[in-house]
Amino acid sequence: MKARLENGKVVKYNTIPNILSNSSKSITNANVASDEVLEEFGFFNVVVPEYNLETQAINNLHFSPTGNYFTYDVVEKETE
């Protein structure tokens, strides 16, 4: 899965659109482009951290500039 920032919000993509364009170029067959090319258009991998489904949850999908990917925060679930 890939994601990118669009108008200040993180948008997830299960599939990449076939045609992409930015201020400097356009490409077709983007859905088969390399990660390097997709990064030029702002698409980066989504990395889901390991967490315990019973006691933890994930939220706040955000960009990690140190790793050049999007990831979630792991938070403890509230107990009743």
VMD Tcl script that draws the C-alpha trace (Angstrom):
set ca {
  {0.00 0.00 0.00}
  {1.16 3.52 -0.78}
  {0.12 6.92 0.55}
  {0.82 10.56 -0.17}
  {-0.08 13.97 1.19}
  {-2.88 15.66 -0.74}
  {-4.13 19.08 0.38}
  {-2.63 18.51 3.84}
  {-4.24 15.08 4.35}
  {-2.74 11.60 4.04}
  {-4.48 9.62 1.31}
  {-3.93 5.83 1.11}
  {-3.82 4.01 -2.22}
  {-4.33 0.27 -2.65}
  {-3.55 0.76 -6.34}
  {-1.65 3.57 -8.01}
  {-3.49 5.52 -10.73}
  {-2.34 4.70 -14.27}
  {-1.52 8.32 -15.14}
  {0.35 10.69 -12.82}
  {1.48 14.25 -13.29}
  {3.16 16.92 -11.23}
  {4.47 20.39 -12.02}
  {7.45 19.04 -13.98}
  {6.29 15.88 -15.79}
  {3.61 13.29 -16.49}
  {3.88 9.53 -16.78}
  {1.61 6.78 -18.01}
  {1.64 3.21 -16.69}
  {2.40 4.66 -13.27}
  {0.80 1.59 -11.70}
  {3.92 -0.39 -12.70}
  {6.49 2.36 -11.99}
  {9.39 1.81 -9.61}
  {9.29 3.05 -6.02}
  {11.86 5.70 -6.95}
  {9.61 7.12 -9.70}
  {6.53 7.01 -7.47}
  {8.38 8.91 -4.74}
  {8.92 11.75 -7.25}
  {5.11 12.03 -7.30}
  {4.84 11.87 -3.51}
  {3.86 8.20 -3.16}
  {5.60 6.38 -0.32}
  {5.12 2.96 1.29}
  {2.82 2.55 4.28}
  {4.56 0.63 7.06}
  {2.25 -0.87 9.70}
  {4.11 -1.28 13.00}
  {3.77 -4.44 15.05}
  {1.25 -4.15 17.85}
  {-0.87 -6.33 20.13}
  {-4.42 -6.44 18.72}
  {-5.92 -7.14 22.14}
  {-4.30 -4.29 24.07}
  {-3.17 -1.80 21.44}
  {-4.49 0.04 18.41}
  {-2.97 2.06 15.59}
  {-3.95 5.58 14.59}
  {-2.57 8.85 13.19}
  {-1.12 7.80 9.85}
  {1.77 10.21 9.25}
  {4.97 10.61 7.26}
  {8.25 9.55 8.82}
  {10.90 11.79 7.22}
  {13.76 9.77 8.70}
  {12.58 6.61 6.93}
  {10.73 8.12 3.94}
  {7.54 6.17 4.58}
  {4.14 6.61 6.17}
  {3.44 4.86 9.46}
  {0.97 4.77 12.33}
  {1.31 5.53 16.03}
  {0.68 2.61 18.37}
  {-1.54 3.48 21.34}
  {-2.84 1.51 24.28}
  {-6.55 0.70 24.15}
  {-8.66 2.10 26.91}
  {-9.87 -0.54 29.34}
  {-13.44 -0.56 30.62}
}
mol new
graphics top color blue
foreach p $ca { graphics top sphere $p radius 0.5 }
foreach p [lrange $ca 0 end-1] q [lrange $ca 1 end] { graphics top cylinder $p $q radius 0.2 }
display resetview
